[in-house]
């Protein structure tokens, strides 16, 4: 998955879509790209930007996948990981002229 910049439709704030599978960054040497990717991934996964949710029966959790890096920790033992996922799609809004 490439690294790309995204501008939020509601806020206009800029952000990056980045993946642990990214291999490099255009315009940088291989070592510069690796160093910057490593820094960005460490920053994004730091405790300042993470939440750990302990599930209980009946829990309902909602997050915005456009601005959330979801990672399921495999700590539920031999039990089944049962969940329901709903994806809402909103039309892309064009900026006002």
N, C-alpha and C positions, 0 to 999 in steps of 0.2 A: 504494500500500500504506500502510495507516495505521501510525502508531507506537503500539505498545502494550507494556504491562508484562507480563512473564512471570515466574512463580516456578518455579524448577527443582524437579522432583519428588524427585530424590535428595538435593539439597543444601539446598533451601529458599531458595537465594540468588535475589535479584531481578535481573532484567536487562531490557533493552529490545530489542524487535524494531523495527528502524528501516531505512528504505530511502532511497536517494538520490532516489527519486521522491516522497518525502513532501513535501507542499506547505505544511503548517502544523501548529500544535499547538493543540488546543482549550483555551480559557481564557487564551490569550495573544494580544496584538495581532499583526498580520501581521509587523511588524518584529521584535518580541520572539521570535516563533516561528522566523523565518528565522535570527536570530542564534543561538538555542539549537540549532537543527538543524545549522547550519554548525559550531558548536563540537563537538557530539556526533559528527558525521561526521569531522571532523579528528582528534578524540581516538581514535575507533575505528580509523582508518586510519594512525595514527602508527606509526613503526617499533617502538615498545614493544609493540605488539599485533599485529604482522604477522610472517609467515614467507614466505620466497620459496623455493620448491622447484624444483630443477633436475632434470627427469626423465631417467632413464636406462632403457634396455630392462630389463624385468623388475621395475621398481620397483613397490611396493605402498604406498599411502598411505591412511590412514584418519583421518577426522575426524568430529566430532559436529556435524551441521548445525543442531542446536538451539541451539548456542552458537558458531557459526562464520560469519563473513561471507566467503563464497567469491567470489573475483574472478579470473577467468582472464585473464592478460595475453597479448595477441595478439603474441607474440614468437617464434612457431615457424615463421616464414617461409612458404614455399609448401608445406611438408609437411603431411600430414594430421594432424589432432588426433584420435587414436584413444584411446578409454578405455572402460572398463566401469564402470557405476554400479550399486551395490546399495543399496537403501533398506530398512532394517529398521524395523519399526514395533512399538512396545511399547505395551501397554495403558496408558491413563492411570490412575495410581494415586491413589486418594482419600486425603487425609490421615487419619491415625488420629484418632478422636474423643476 
